[in-house]
């Protein structure tokens, strides 16, 4: 199982945004989103925030 615990919050958010943008496997996106939830980072706020990836 993938472990994202060593990633900073900023790196994890970037990872999520890029995974969505690149339309990576839904299972991978789900794993990243679960880690975001675990860290109490809200997907809606992340998606609404301006990102230039």
Beta strands, then each sheet from edge to edge (+ up, - down):
end
